[in-house]
Amino acid sequence: MDATVLSDLSWLLRWAARLGWNTVSRRPFTPPALNFLVTRRCDLRCKHCFFWEELESQDPSELSLDEIRQIVERMGPLFSLVLSGGEPFLRKDLTEIVKLFYDHNRVKLITILTDGQLTDRVTSSVDRILVECPEGLLIVGVSIDGIGSLHDEIRQKHGAFDRAVASFAALKERSRNEPRLGVQTCTVLMRPNEHHIFDLYAYLRDELSPDRISINLVRQDPLDPSVSGVDPNVYLKLVRMIEKDTYAGRIRNRFPFDRFALSTVADLHMMNLVYATYTTCRPQITCYAGLSSGVLFPDGSVFPCELRQSLGNLREHGYDLGKLWFPYRTELRRNKSRAACFCTHEIDCFLPSLLLNVTHYPSLVRRWLKVFRGQRRMQQRPVSLSIVVPTLNEAGYVGALLESLSTQTYRNFELIVVDGDSHDGTAAIVESYRTRLPSLRLIVEKERGLARARNVGARAASYQDLVFMDADGIVDKDFLATLVWEMRKKGLQVASARTKPLSRRMFDLFFYRLLLDPGMRLLQFFFPIVTGACIAVTRELFDAVGGFDETIHFEDTAFVKKAARQGRFRVLKGACVTTSVRRLDADGRVRTLWKLIIYGVVRRLFRGEKPLSDGFYTFGKFN
């Protein structure tokens, strides 16, 4: 067990011991989780904001840093601190506020929610907090409610989306080398974005790749009442997508310091409870807001949650939260009416209450096992792809492939085109896509050969996952996302995609749908047969089998056959490549089928691979 884990456990045990002693001795104490709205000031006027009546450009009633110091000096230990607003980074003393809670209350988990409009201030404050709180765990949530102009419309400020994404990118870059920093996106599901929410989710998942994607239902009394009334089926479908991607390892959905994915499990379970509450209008959990958590407003008012009445103002009680909290907590424990209280408030109700609802533990354990398997799959499957495309006089086809790759929803890839010194303008077509495919590289390899071109591309690849594709294929916009997801879900080290013909001829449809695809699926378990349309493999396995054999025909199938002996192989069900039928046109359909059966299966099965010197076909023959 490493030193960081021991430090975390030591801190948790000390915190629990002090809280337990205060409980047994019936000494006044404060809630272990606090949601502190540090300011009413905000630089946006969001349509869904429930705090809109309180927003101020300047707030003279705001607690000063000295007043906050008096409050924290009288508080007990804190497990979790959430800082929100308004926009918390509008407070220039935000770092000092965090430091006060860290020094006096030994808070370790600190969450700051921001609209991301003040990129420089956000990043500088985060840097200072990480330095000032050397053992603190910091989560920063950046609000993103739509893509581009939709987000700007909801937030009612031009350029809000670009600034939020810039803040997220800056924080994400810092988190790469700082395991104590977690970066999440926060999205409010509401009427204006419910029809675009799945596009937004795909963008967040594949483009931004936050540590966690947080989805909240619009609640309370928003500035624009028309944003309420979300279709519950949309919310449920989104929850199922997040669950599916998490269990399959398609998304991380876990902060770097959350080694056991406990917050991930709690979040997934909470979303299901929120859906049930929203649709049945009945409590799904016993709410412990007012026992385990509380809310502090910018003017010093204390609430058991944002939906309940104020318990009073700390300015009128000597800044002693315990004096307000302990009597209310004692009364609440006697008052059984809290069991009938319910809402869809994720921060105030579900998260702080879940740990105290032991009847939900079996469901949490089942979810944890699924999440654990998904995290293992993610560790097995790196997410950066190097796509290698060999070409030789492919001017009539390569443009369509590059066009389809340029529209992929999954963007974490580089493209390497290895050209055999074409004379038909292939290189010029490839070069014309540099602006749309910034990671595109063109390598001219004068020593021609399909296997050689693939090996050259693999040697030039920057990433640890390789995808080899033929130049005459076309893929849909979700092809790479589906490929990565399926390989993670099944724990594969090598895989091939399905194929379908770019033709409506009856024989072609029959050949692909009833012969080629079923044959590939049937033989994948003991004698793999693949096409070169798409082969995905890890770098480690590629190197282990020595790459593609440059001396034989059917080098793609031979490669997969060797790789399948050392790693797990399957033909993917969802990832599909549409290929040209130029070989069928040039060689004849019956003759091609005969060749594939005799040379591709029977000869290889009984006599081994066919040498390249036999002249079966040459690279570029069908162009």
N, C-alpha and C positions, 0 to 999 in steps of 0.2 A: 504494500500500500504506500503510495507516494506521500511526500510531505504536505502537499496541498490538500489531499483528502483528509489526512490526520488533522490539519488545521481547521478544516470545515467541520469535522465531527467534534473536535474539542470546543469550538465556538458554539455549536448547536447544543451540546450537553450543558455548557455553562449557562446558556440562555434558558434552557428548559428547567434547570435546577433553581435558578432565581425565580422564575415565574411560578414554579411549583411551591416554593417556600412562601411566596406572597399569598398564594391561594390558600394554603393550609393554615397560615397564621392570620388569615382574613385581614391582611394589611391592604390599604388602598393601593391599587396599581392601575396602570393604563393599558389600553388594548395592544396586543402584540403586532397588529397590522394597522397602519395609518395611511389614509389617503389625504394628502395635504394639498389643497388648491392654493398655491402660493401667491397668485395674483388674479385680479379681475381684468387686467389689461390684455388685449389681444390685437393682433394685426390683421385678422380676418373677421368676416361676418358670415359664418357658415350657415347654410340653410337648415341643417339638422341640429344646430347647437341648442341644448336645453338650458344653457347658462346665459342666454342672450340678454335677458333683462338686467343681469348683474354686470355686464361688460362695461368697462370704462377705458377711456384713453389715458386718463390719470386717475389714480385711486388714493385719496388722502387717508382712507381708513385702513389701508394695507398694513399688516403687522411689520414693524421694523425689525432689523436684524437683532437689535438688543432685546426686543420683546420676545423674539423667537428663542434667543439664548435663555431667557428666563423660563420659557416653557419647557425646553428640552432638559434643563437642569433639574426640573421637578418631575420628569417622566421616568418610567421604568424602561426595561430593555425592549427593543423593537426587533421583530423578526423581519418585517417587510415595510418599506417606505415607498409610497407612490407620490410623485410630485407632478401636479398637473395645473390646470388653470381654466381660463385664459391660456396665454402662452408663457410657460415658466421661464424660458430663456430671455424674456423681456426684463426679468429681474437681474440686474448686473451683479447682485450678491448671491446668485444661486449656488455658486461653488461654496461660499462660506456657510450657507444654510445646510448643504449636504454635510460639510465638515462638522458642523455642530451636532447633528444627529449621529454621525459616525463616532465622534469622540465621546459623547455623553451617554448615548443609548446603545452603543455597540451594534447598530444596525449593519447588516451585511448585504442584504438584497435591496438595491435601490433601483427604482424604475422612474424614468422621466419620459413623459409623453409630450411630443412637440408636433407642430404643423410644418416644421422644417424650413421656414422662410428666412431664418437668420443663420445661414450656413457657417459663416466665420465664427459667430458667437457660439453656436452649437459645438463646433469642433474644438474651439479653444477651451470652452468650459468642460467638455468631456475629458480633454487632455489633463486639465488641472485636477479634476475629481479623481481620476485614476492615480495621479501622483499623491494627492493629499490623503487618499483613502487606500493605502497599499494592500489591504486585505478585503476591500469591498468588491462586491459583484454588481456591475452596473448594466442595466438594460435601458436602451433608448428606443422608444417607439415612434416612428415617423408616420404621420397620417397620409394615406393615399386612397382616395375614394373613387378615382376614375382615371382613364388614360387621357392625357392632353387636355383639350378644351373642356371635357366633361368635369374633370376635377376642378378646373378654374371656375366653371359655372356653379358647381356646388359650393365652393369656397368663396365665390363672389369676389375674385381678385385675379386679374390677368397675370399669367406667368407663375402662378402658385405651384402648378405641377412641376415645372422645370426646376424651381428652387427646392421643392421637396425631394425630387430625385437627386439633385446635386448634393443635398445634405445627407441623404441616405448613402450615396456612393462614397462620400468622404468618410462617413462613419464605418462603412463596410471595409474600406481600405485599412483603417486603423485596427479593426477587429481581427484582421488576418494575423497580426503579430501580438495581439493582446487577448489572451484567453479569458480575462475577467470582463470583457466587454461583449454584450450580446446586442444585436441590432434586429429589430422586428418592424414589420409594417402593420399599421392599424387601419382597418377599413370598416366604415359604418355602412351596413346594408340598408338601403332606403329606396323609396319609389324611383327617384331619378336615375339610380344606377343598377337597379335589379335586372334590367334586360341586358346590361353590359357586364355583369359581375363575373361571368365565366371567362370573358376575354381579359378582364382585369386580373383574375386569378392566374390565368396562364402567363400573363405578363410578369406578375410578381414572382411566380414560381420559376419561370425559365429565364427571364431577363435580369431581375434584381437578385433573386435567390437569397432572401433574408433568412436569418436563423429561425424565425417563426413568422407565420402569417396569422395575424389576429383578426377575427371577424366579429363585429358587434352589431346587434340589432339596434336600429334607431329607437330611442326611448324618450319618455317624459313628454314635455311640451316644447317641440322644436320651434325655431324662429319661423319657419315656413311649415304650417300644419299639413300641407299637401305631400310632404315627404314621408309621412307615416303610412301605415297600412301595407306593409310588405307582404308579398305572396309567400306563405309558409313553405310551399313546395319548392320555391327557389332557394330558400334558406336550407331546407333539408338536402336538396341536391348538392349544394355547395359543401355542406358538412360531410356528405358521403364522399365527395371528390377529395377533400382534404384527408379524410380517414384512409381512403384507398391509396392515395399517394404516400402517406406516412407509413402505412403498413407494408407497402411494396418497396419502401426505401427510395421513392422517386424524389421526395423532398426531405431535407434534414429535419425541419420542424423541431429543433432542439437547440438550446443555447450551449455554447462551448463548455461552460462550467457545470451544466446540468448533466453529470456523468450517467445518471440512472434514468434520464428522460422523465422525471417525475412531473415537471411542469407540462410536458407534452401530453402525458396521460390525463392529467387534470383538465387540460384545455379541451381535449377531444371529448371527454365525458361531460364536461360542462356544456358544450355546444349541443349535445343531445338533450340535456336537461332543459336548456333554454328553449329548444324547439318544442319539447313536450309542454313546457309551461305556456308558451305562446299559443299553442293550438288548443289546449284544454282549459286554459285559464284556471288552473289548479296548481297548488304548490307541489313541486317534485322533490323538494329537499327542505329540511328544517333550517331556517335561516338563522345564523348566529351573528348577523350584523348587530352591533351594540354589545356583543360579548367578546368576539374575537377581533373585531375591526371597528374603526371609527373614521369620521371625516372631519377635517379641520378646514374652515373657510378662511379666505384671506384676511377678514376683519377680526378673526379670533373666535368666531362662533363655532360651536362643536355640535356635531350631528352623529347619531348612531349610523345613519346612511344618508345619502342625498335625498331620499324620498320621505324621510321622517322629519318631525319637528325638531327644532334646535333644543339642546339641553341647557344652553346658556352661552355666555361669552366669557372667555378666559380673562379678559381685561377686568371683569367684575368679580373674579374669583382668585385674584392674586396669581394669575398665570399658572395655576395648579390644575392640570388636567385630571389628576386623580380625584380631586374633590367633586368634580362634576361626574366623572365616569363611574366610580365605585358604587354610589347610591343607585344610579340608573341600572347598572349591571345587576346588582342584587335584586332590584325590583323586577327586572326583566326575567331573571331566572325563576321567579315565583309566578310570573304571569304566563300562563299557558297559551294565551291568545296569539303569541308570536307564531304558533304553528300554522295559523291561517294566513299569515302574511306571505305574499309571493310577488315576484317581479322577474324581469329578464336582465337585471343589472349584473353584469359579469364580475366587475371589480368589487362592488360593495356586498353582493349577496353570495354568489356561487363559489368563487375562489377561496375566500376566507372561511366559508362554512363547510366545504367539502371534506376537509380533514376530520371534522367533528361528527360527520354522519357515517358511522361505522357500517350501516346497512349497505352502503355503496361500495364497500371495500372489495367484495367479490368481482363486481363489474370492473373496478379499477385494475385489479390483478389481471383479469382476462385481457384488458386493453394493453396493459404493460407488456405482456408476453408477445402480443402482436407487434407493438412498437419496437420491442427489443429485436425481434426477427428482422423488421424493416431496417433498423439501424445497422445490423450486421450486413445486410445486403448492400446498403449504401457504402459501407466501408470496403466491401469487395468490389464495388463498381465505381471507379473514378468517373467524373462527369465531363471532362474535357476531351473532345474528339478531334482526331486528325483524319480527315477524309482524303483518300488517295484515289485519283482518277487517271488511268492510263489513256492516252489518245494517240491515234495515228490516222491523219486525214479524216477527222470527225466533224468537219465544218457543218455537215447537215444535221448533226444530232447534239453536239456538246452544248450548244446555246440553250436548248430546252432543259437540259439537266441543270446547268448553272442558274437558269431562271428559277427553277423550282427550289434549288438550294438557297437562293437569295431571299426567299419568302418564308423560311423556316421559323416556326415559333420558338424552337430551341436554338439559341444563338451561340452557345459556348463551343465553337468549333473553328478549326482552321481548314482550308482547302488547298490541297497540293495537286496540281495537274502536271503529270509527267508525259511530255509529248515526244514522240519518236521522230522528230524533225519533219513534221508534216509539210506538204507543199500545196495545200488547198486553202490556206487561210485560217486553219484551226487556232493557231497561236494568237492571231489578231482578234478573233472572237473571244477567246479566253481573256485577253488583256482588257477588252471593253467592259468586263464585269468587275474591275478592280474597285470602282467606287461603291458598288453595291455589295461586294464581298471583300471588305478591307483586309481580311486575313489570307486572301488568295495569293498563292505562289505558283509560278510557272517554271518548270524545270525542263530543259531540252536535253534528252538522252539519245544520242545518235546511234548507240548500239541498240537496235530494236529487239523487242520481245515483250510479250505481255507480262510474264512472270518477272522479268528483269525490271520493267517499269514499276511494278508494284513494290518490289524490294527497294528500288531507288527512292521511291516516295516514302516508304516506311523509315528508311535511314534518315531522311530529311525531316521527319515528323517531330513536332515539339511535345506532343502529349502522349499519355500512357495508354490511351484507347485508340485503336486504329479501325477505320471503316474503309473497305475497298469497294469501289463502285465502278461499273462499266459506264462508258460515255453515252450510250444510247438509251439510258433509262430516264424516267421522270418520276418524281415522288410528290406526295401531297404535303401541305404545309406543316403537318404534325408528325411527319415521318421520323425525324430524329428524336423528337420527344417520346414517341411511342417505342422506338428502338431501345432507347436508354431505359425507359420504364420497364419494359418487358425483361431486359437482361438483368436489371436489379431484382425484379420480383422473383425471377427464377434462379438467381444466383449463377448466371452463365459467364463463362470466360470466352466462349466462341459461339457465334450464331450466324444464321443466314436468314434473309427475308423471303417472304413469299413473292411470287412474280405473277403478273398477268399481262396479256398481250395488248399492244397498241394496234388492235385490229378487231374487226367485227366478223371476220370470216368464221364459218361454223367449225372448220377443222382446227383453226387456231384456238378458239375457245375450248373445244374438246381437248386439244393437246395440253393446254395449260391447266385447265380446271379439273379434268378427269384423269390425266396421266401424270403430268410433271409434278404438280403440287401434292397430290395424294402419294405419289411415289417417293418424293422427298420426305414426307412425314412418316411413311411406313419404314423407310430404310434408315432414318436418322439414328435409330437406337443401336444398330449393329453394323451398317455399311453406308455411311453418309454419302449422299449425292447432292451436290449444290450447283447453282449457277454463279457466274461471276457478277451478277447484277448487284449483289450486296453481301459482303462477308465482314462481320465485326469481330474483333479479337483484341484481347489485352496485349500490351507490348511484351509483358513478361512471357506469355504463352507463345507469342509470335517468335521471340528470340529463342525460346526453348526448343521449338521444332525446326529452327533454321530458316524461317521464311518460306517463300515459294520456290519449288524446284524448277530451275530454269532449263532443265534438260528433257522435260516430258510434256505430253499433251494432258489435258484435264488437270492442270496444275492446281486449280482452285479446289477441285474435289479431293485431290491427293493431300493438299494442305489441311483441309478440314478433317480428313480421315486421321491424319497424324495428331492434329491438335485435340481431337475428341478423345484420344487415348490418355491425354494428360490433363484435360480440363473438361468441364461440363458443357455439352453442346446441345442445342435445339434449333429447330426451324421456327422462327417467330410467327405467331398467329396474326398480330395486329399490324406489324410493319410490312408494307408491300411496295414493290417497285413495278412500275409499268414499263415494259421493255419493247423495243422495236422487234419486228418479225423479219428483219433483213436476212438472217441466216436461212429461215424457211423459204423466203423468196428466192434467194440465190442458189441454194442447194436442192431445193425441192422439198416438199413437206414429208412425203413418204420416205425419201432417201435420208433426210435428217433424222427422222424417228428411228429408222433402221440403224444408222450410225450410232446414235446415242445408246440404243439397247445393246448392240453388239460390242462396240468399243468402250462405251462409257460404263457399262455394267458387267456384261458377261466376260469380256477379255480381262478387265481389271480384276474381276473376282477370281479367275482361274490362272491367268498368266502374268498379272501385275500390270504396271503402268506402261503406256505406249510411248516409246522414245520420240523426242522431237524430230529426230533425223528421218523418221518414217514419212514425214511430209503430209500428215493428216490434214492440217490446215495451218496457215501462217498468220501472224499478227497483222491485222488490217485487211485480211482477205475479203471480208464482206462489206467493206466501206464503199 
